[in-house]
Amino acid sequence: MSIIEARGLSKSFQQAVKEPGLKGALKHLLVPKNITKVAVQPLDLSIEAGETVAYVGPNGAGKSTTIKMLSGILMPSAGSISVNGINPYKKRMENAAQIGAVFGQRTQLWWDIPIVESFSLLKDIYQIPEPVYRANLDQFIELLGMNEFIHLSARKLSLGQRMRADLAAALLHNPPIVYLDEPTIGLDVSVKQKIREFIKKINQEQQTTVMLTTHDLGDIEDLCKRLIIIDHGSIIYDGSLSEVKSRFAKSRVIFFQVGSPMPELYEQLAQTDGMKLELQNEQEFSVSFDRYEYTASDVVSRVMRHGEVIDFRMEDANIEQVIKAVYDGNLDLNQSGQ
């Protein structure tokens, strides 16, 4: 059985509809009017132990609502959930003991006490044995570089320091499942890298199941092997990261450096359907092409017929381009590439 299993899971909210001003407020008080907002359509979800899953979608797609139902914060409107054999909203205490959660906009640290004391309080709350607590804390301090701020209160931490401390706090009790909601939001490159390396190490060594929601597509490429895309409350893609690239990234790009200008080639490429030429200068250019119409060999051999190629490199479309196309409605995820 999967460690996370959801069947027909959905969530709807009642939203008040008020006319503006005092008159509108009084009218709503006497004759309330509400509309039903569907945040998550009935969906099925199955995640195996030890998986690293990116759960992504545009703002308002239903990502955070799904995570809150899985963590027991929200009760579903319909459907069933099992998280490591527990119904999270019926057994919230038992569920909380087996999950870790990091929400980028919120902290679980106590604001006015040193974070090392917050960790000590969490040790008591989760009843972590002293040897386990000490081993985990020492490891987290080293991996996340927390030595410099471990004795500062949470209110004195920078955003990057707080996020590292929050991540350590979420994993102190060795939860088999961790939910990460925008864990690198607003962080600089070096701090992001520390956090990504830490998550990968915990996943590899302890087989911790990671469910990540993020708009930072670098997090996805670095951490996750499986991608789930949700839009308007429904899952529109569920598969491997490499598959979504190979199926839907039609465009490939080859960058060339040549020995001398090739004006005749440039004119030919500019008039060829399925190819696009971009000149950096007279001897450096790129050719993007539809990989379903042409092979890389077609493009390279065409260039080499016109003169000396000093160097070239090829790039596939990255995941950011693919997901942007999905959000913009330019890709149909129900159909595979030809």
C-alpha positions in Angstrom: 0.0 0.0 0.0 1.2 3.5 -0.8 2.4 5.7 2.1 0.0 8.4 0.8 -3.3 7.4 -0.8 -6.2 9.6 -1.7 -9.4 8.6 -3.6 -12.0 11.1 -4.9 -10.5 13.8 -2.7 -12.2 17.2 -3.0 -12.6 20.4 -1.1 -15.1 23.2 -1.4 -15.6 26.4 0.5 -18.5 28.8 1.0 -17.6 32.3 0.1 -19.7 35.3 1.2 -20.9 37.6 -1.5 -21.4 41.2 -0.2 -22.4 44.4 -1.9 -20.0 47.3 -1.1 -20.5 49.7 1.8 -22.4 49.6 5.0 -25.7 49.0 3.2 -24.2 45.9 1.6 -22.8 44.6 4.9 -26.2 45.1 6.6 -28.0 43.4 3.7 -25.6 40.4 3.9 -26.2 40.2 7.7 -30.0 40.0 7.2 -30.0 37.9 3.9 -26.7 36.1 3.7 -25.6 35.2 0.2 -22.8 32.7 -0.5 -21.3 31.0 -3.4 -19.5 27.6 -3.5 -15.8 27.8 -4.4 -14.3 24.5 -5.5 -10.6 24.4 -4.5 -9.9 20.8 -5.3 -11.9 18.7 -7.7 -12.3 14.9 -7.0 -8.8 13.6 -7.5 -6.8 10.4 -6.9 -3.3 10.5 -5.6 -0.9 7.7 -4.7 2.7 8.2 -3.5 5.1 5.4 -2.5 7.4 5.5 0.4 10.7 7.2 -0.3 9.5 9.1 -3.4 10.3 12.8 -4.0 7.3 14.4 -5.7 6.8 17.9 -7.1 3.2 19.0 -6.8 3.0 22.2 -8.9 0.5 24.4 -10.5 -0.5 28.1 -11.0 -1.5 30.2 -8.0 -5.0 29.1 -6.8 -4.7 25.7 -8.5 -5.3 23.8 -5.2 -1.8 22.8 -4.2 -1.8 24.2 -0.6 -5.4 23.0 0.0 -4.4 19.5 -0.9 -1.4 19.6 1.4 -3.5 20.9 4.2 -6.0 18.0 3.8 -3.1 15.5 3.8 -1.6 17.1 6.9 -5.0 17.0 8.7 -5.4 20.8 8.9 -8.5 20.7 6.6 -11.3 18.2 6.4 -12.1 17.1 2.9 -15.6 17.8 1.5 -15.6 14.3 -0.1 -13.3 11.4 -0.7 -10.9 9.4 1.5 -7.3 9.9 2.6 -4.8 7.5 4.2 -1.4 8.8 5.3 0.9 6.0 6.4 -2.3 4.0 7.4 -3.9 7.0 9.3 -6.8 9.2 8.4 -5.2 12.6 8.9 -8.3 14.7 9.8 -9.8 12.0 12.1 -6.5 11.2 14.0 -4.7 14.5 13.9 -2.4 13.9 16.8 -1.2 10.5 15.5 -0.8 12.0 12.0 1.2 15.0 13.3 3.6 12.7 15.0 4.6 11.0 11.6 4.8 14.1 9.4 7.0 17.1 9.1 5.9 20.3 7.4 7.6 23.5 6.2 5.4 26.4 5.0 7.6 29.1 3.5 5.4 32.0 4.8 5.0 30.6 8.4 7.3 29.3 11.1 6.9 26.7 13.9 9.7 28.3 15.9 8.9 30.2 19.1 9.5 33.9 18.2 11.2 35.1 21.4 13.5 32.3 22.5 16.7 30.9 21.0 16.0 28.4 18.3 18.0 25.7 20.2 15.4 26.0 22.9 12.6 25.7 20.3 14.3 22.5 19.2 14.4 21.3 22.9 10.7 22.0 23.2 10.0 20.0 20.0 12.0 17.2 21.5 9.6 17.1 24.4 6.5 17.5 22.3 7.4 14.6 20.0 9.0 12.6 22.8 12.2 12.1 20.8 14.7 9.9 22.7 17.8 11.9 23.8 20.3 10.0 21.6 18.2 10.4 18.5 17.6 14.1 19.3 21.3 14.8 19.9 22.4 12.9 16.8 19.8 14.6 14.5 20.5 18.1 15.9 24.3 17.7 15.5 23.8 16.5 11.9 21.4 19.2 11.0 23.6 22.0 12.5 26.5 20.8 10.3 24.5 20.1 7.1 22.5 23.4 7.3 25.3 25.6 8.6 23.3 26.6 11.7 26.3 27.1 14.1 26.4 30.9 13.6 22.7 31.4 14.6 21.7 28.4 16.8 21.6 30.6 19.9 19.7 33.5 18.4 15.9 34.0 18.8 13.8 33.4 15.8 12.9 37.1 15.5 16.6 37.9 14.9 17.1 35.5 12.1 17.3 36.4 8.4 14.8 34.7 6.1 17.4 32.1 4.9 18.4 31.3 8.5 14.8 30.9 9.6 14.1 28.6 6.7 17.0 26.4 7.5 16.0 26.3 11.2 12.4 25.5 10.2 13.5 22.6 8.0 15.6 21.2 10.9 12.6 21.6 13.3 10.3 19.7 10.8 12.7 16.7 10.6 14.0 16.4 14.2 11.6 13.5 15.0 12.5 11.5 11.9 9.1 11.7 10.2 8.6 9.3 7.3 6.8 12.0 5.4 7.6 15.7 4.9 5.5 18.3 3.2 7.5 21.3 1.8 5.4 24.3 0.7 7.7 26.9 -1.0 10.7 26.0 1.2 13.1 28.2 -0.8 10.9 31.2 -1.4 12.9 34.4 -1.4 16.3 32.8 -0.6 19.6 33.5 -2.2 21.4 30.9 -4.4 23.8 29.6 -1.7 21.1 29.1 0.9 18.8 27.3 -1.7 21.7 25.0 -2.5 22.2 24.1 1.2 18.5 23.3 1.6 18.4 21.2 -1.6 21.4 19.2 -0.6 20.0 18.6 2.9 16.7 17.4 1.5 18.4 15.0 -0.9 20.6 13.6 1.8 17.6 13.0 4.2 15.7 11.4 1.4 18.5 9.1 0.3 19.7 8.1 3.8 16.3 7.8 5.6 14.0 7.1 2.6 11.9 10.1 3.8 9.0 10.7 1.4 9.1 14.3 0.2 6.1 16.2 -1.3 7.2 19.6 -2.6 5.1 22.5 -3.8 7.0 25.3 -5.3 7.2 27.9 -8.0 11.0 27.5 -8.1 11.5 25.1 -10.9 15.2 24.7 -9.9 13.9 22.9 -6.8 12.0 20.5 -9.0 14.8 19.7 -11.3 17.3 19.3 -8.4 15.1 17.3 -6.0 12.2 15.5 -7.7 11.9 12.5 -10.0 8.1 12.7 -10.3 6.0 15.6 -11.3 2.3 16.2 -10.6 0.7 19.2 -12.2 -2.6 20.5 -10.9 -4.8 23.2 -12.4 -8.2 24.4 -11.3 -8.3 21.7 -8.7 -7.7 18.8 -11.0 -4.5 16.8 -11.8 -3.6 17.3 -15.4 -0.3 15.4 -15.4 1.3 12.8 -13.3 4.5 11.2 -14.4 8.2 11.3 -14.4 10.1 14.6 -14.9 12.1 13.2 -17.7 8.9 11.9 -19.5 7.2 15.3 -19.5 10.3 16.8 -21.0 10.7 14.1 -23.7 6.9 14.1 -24.5 6.2 17.8 -24.6 9.5 19.6 -25.2 9.3 19.8 -29.0 12.0 22.4 -29.3 15.8 21.8 -29.2 18.5 24.3 -29.6 22.1 24.0 -31.0 24.6 26.8 -30.4 27.3 27.1 -33.0 30.7 28.9 -33.2 32.0 28.9 -36.7 35.3 29.9 -38.4 33.9 32.5 -40.7 30.5 34.2 -41.4 27.9 32.1 -43.3 25.5 34.6 -44.9 24.1 32.1 -47.3 23.3 29.6 -44.5 21.7 32.3 -42.4 19.4 33.2 -45.2 18.4 29.6 -45.8 17.7 28.9 -42.1 15.6 32.1 -41.8 13.4 30.7 -44.6 13.1 27.1 -43.3 9.9 26.1 -41.5 10.5 24.4 -38.2 13.8 26.2 -37.6 14.6 29.5 -36.0 18.0 31.3 -36.3 19.3 33.7 -33.7 22.6 35.5 -34.4 24.7 36.5 -31.5 27.3 37.9 -33.9 28.6 36.9 -37.4 30.3 33.8 -36.2 28.2 32.7 -33.2 24.5 31.8 -33.6 21.9 29.3 -32.4 19.4 27.2 -34.3 16.2 26.1 -32.5 14.3 23.3 -34.3 11.3 21.1 -33.9 12.7 17.7 -32.9 9.7 15.9 -34.5 10.6 17.3 -37.9 14.4 17.4 -37.8 17.2 15.5 -36.0 20.3 17.2 -34.5 22.3 15.5 -37.2 20.2 17.3 -39.9 21.0 20.7 -38.4 24.7 20.1 -37.8 25.4 18.6 -41.2 23.6 21.5 -42.8 25.8 24.0 -41.0 29.0 22.0 -41.7 28.3 22.1 -45.5 28.8 25.9 -45.4 32.1 26.0 -43.6 34.2 25.2 -40.5 32.4 24.6 -37.2 34.8 25.4 -34.3 32.4 24.3 -31.5 28.8 23.5 -30.9 26.6 22.4 -28.0 23.0 21.3 -27.8 20.3 22.1 -25.2 16.8 20.6 -24.7 14.0 22.7 -23.5 14.1 22.9 -19.7 11.3 22.1 -17.3 10.5 25.8 -16.8 9.7 26.2 -20.5 7.5 23.0 -20.5 5.5 23.9 -17.4 5.0 27.5 -18.7 3.6 26.1 -21.9 1.2 23.9 -19.8 0.1 26.9 -17.7 -0.4 29.0 -20.9 -2.6 26.2 -22.4 -0.2 25.5 -25.2 0.3 21.8 -24.4 -2.3 19.1 -24.2 -1.1 16.7 -21.5 -3.7 14.1 -22.6 -1.8 13.6 -25.8 1.7 12.3 -26.3 4.2 13.6 -28.9 4.3 12.2 -32.3 
